[in-house]
């Protein structure tokens, strides 16, 4: 049951990313190009996602368990620290350069988009380097 729920959530998420245009790097880069031909449409998508997320997380906190009865382990960290800020900046720079973030890249990779494959390899290498540096 847990795997079926995960598959269903992933399919719904992927379809939402496609419908919102998040798998199109030029659309994402147009959103991030504040000084040029700015495309504000993704701001609406993000705003809607934040609203849905606020409701979903509030509901999950009250519930305390997942749909299949697993206990939810909430993060303990609440501080905004240097690693969080640097990680966010690095993520934003990569998003702006590539036009992908991990979720949309996986969806684009599934559709055979070669640029998404390059992004995924670079992301995995970056994750491995991070793990080695942290150790």
C-alpha positions as CSV (number, residue, x, y, z in Angstrom):
1,X,0.0,0.0,0.0
2,X,2.8,2.4,0.9
3,X,4.5,2.0,-2.5
4,X,1.2,2.5,-4.3
5,X,0.6,5.8,-2.4
6,X,4.1,6.9,-3.2
7,X,3.6,6.1,-6.9
8,X,0.3,7.9,-7.0
9,X,1.8,11.0,-5.3
10,X,4.7,11.0,-7.7
11,X,2.5,10.8,-10.8
12,X,0.3,13.6,-9.5
13,X,3.3,15.7,-8.7
14,X,4.9,15.0,-12.1
15,X,1.7,15.9,-14.0
16,X,1.4,19.1,-12.0
17,X,5.0,20.0,-12.9
18,X,4.3,19.4,-16.6
19,X,1.1,21.4,-16.5
20,X,2.8,24.3,-14.7
21,X,5.6,24.4,-17.2
22,X,8.2,23.7,-14.5
23,X,9.9,21.1,-16.8
24,X,10.6,23.8,-19.4
25,X,14.0,25.4,-18.6
26,X,13.3,28.4,-20.8
27,X,10.1,29.1,-18.9
28,X,11.9,28.8,-15.6
29,X,14.8,31.0,-16.8
30,X,12.2,33.6,-18.0
31,X,10.7,33.6,-14.5
32,X,14.1,34.3,-13.0
33,X,15.1,37.0,-15.5
34,X,13.8,40.0,-13.6
35,X,15.8,42.5,-15.7
36,X,14.7,41.1,-19.0
37,X,11.6,39.5,-20.4
38,X,10.2,38.5,-17.0
39,X,7.6,35.7,-17.1
40,X,5.6,35.9,-13.8
41,X,3.4,32.8,-14.5
42,X,5.5,30.6,-12.3
43,X,5.0,32.9,-9.4
44,X,1.4,32.0,-9.5
45,X,2.3,28.3,-9.5
46,X,4.6,28.7,-6.6
47,X,2.1,30.8,-4.7
48,X,-0.5,28.1,-5.2
49,X,2.0,25.4,-4.1
50,X,2.8,27.3,-0.9
51,X,-0.9,27.6,-0.1
52,X,-1.6,23.9,-0.7
53,X,1.6,23.1,1.3
54,X,0.5,25.2,4.3
55,X,-2.8,23.4,4.4
56,X,-1.3,20.0,3.9
57,X,1.4,20.4,6.5
58,X,-1.1,21.8,9.1
59,X,-3.3,18.8,8.5
60,X,-0.4,16.4,8.7
61,X,0.8,17.9,12.0
62,X,-2.7,17.4,13.5
63,X,-2.9,13.9,12.2
64,X,0.6,12.8,13.3
65,X,0.8,9.9,10.9
66,X,0.9,9.3,7.1
67,X,-2.0,7.9,5.2
68,X,-0.7,4.4,5.7
69,X,-0.2,4.9,9.4
70,X,3.6,5.6,9.6
71,X,4.7,8.1,12.2
72,X,5.8,11.4,10.8
73,X,9.3,12.5,11.9
74,X,9.4,16.3,11.7
75,X,12.8,18.1,11.3
76,X,14.2,19.4,14.6
77,X,16.3,22.2,13.1
78,X,14.6,25.6,13.1
79,X,17.6,27.9,12.8
80,X,18.6,29.8,9.6
81,X,22.3,29.1,9.6
82,X,25.2,29.5,7.2
83,X,24.9,26.1,5.5
84,X,21.2,26.7,4.9
85,X,21.8,30.1,3.3
86,X,24.8,28.8,1.2
87,X,22.8,25.7,0.1
88,X,19.8,27.9,-0.9
89,X,22.1,30.2,-2.8
90,X,23.8,27.4,-4.6
91,X,20.4,25.8,-5.4
92,X,19.2,29.1,-6.8
93,X,22.3,29.6,-8.9
94,X,22.0,26.1,-10.3
95,X,18.3,26.5,-11.0
96,X,18.9,29.8,-12.8
97,X,21.7,28.3,-14.9
98,X,20.1,25.0,-15.8
99,X,16.5,25.9,-15.6
100,X,15.9,22.7,-13.7
101,X,15.5,21.7,-10.1
102,X,15.5,18.0,-9.0
103,X,11.7,17.2,-9.3
104,X,11.2,18.7,-12.8
105,X,14.5,17.3,-13.9
106,X,13.4,13.8,-13.1
107,X,10.1,14.3,-15.0
108,X,12.0,15.8,-18.0
109,X,14.5,12.9,-17.8
110,X,11.6,10.4,-18.0
111,X,10.5,12.1,-21.2
112,X,13.9,11.6,-22.8
113,X,15.2,15.2,-22.5
114,X,19.0,15.1,-22.8
115,X,19.6,18.3,-20.9
116,X,17.8,16.8,-17.9
117,X,20.2,13.8,-18.0
118,X,23.2,16.2,-17.9
119,X,21.6,18.1,-15.0
120,X,20.9,14.8,-13.1
121,X,24.5,13.6,-13.5
122,X,25.9,17.0,-12.4
123,X,23.4,17.0,-9.4
124,X,24.5,13.5,-8.3
125,X,28.2,14.4,-8.6
126,X,27.5,17.5,-6.5
127,X,25.7,15.4,-3.9
128,X,28.6,13.0,-3.7
129,X,31.2,15.8,-3.4
130,X,29.1,17.4,-0.6
131,X,29.0,14.1,1.3
132,X,32.8,13.7,1.0
133,X,33.4,17.3,2.1
134,X,31.0,16.9,5.1
135,X,32.8,13.8,6.3
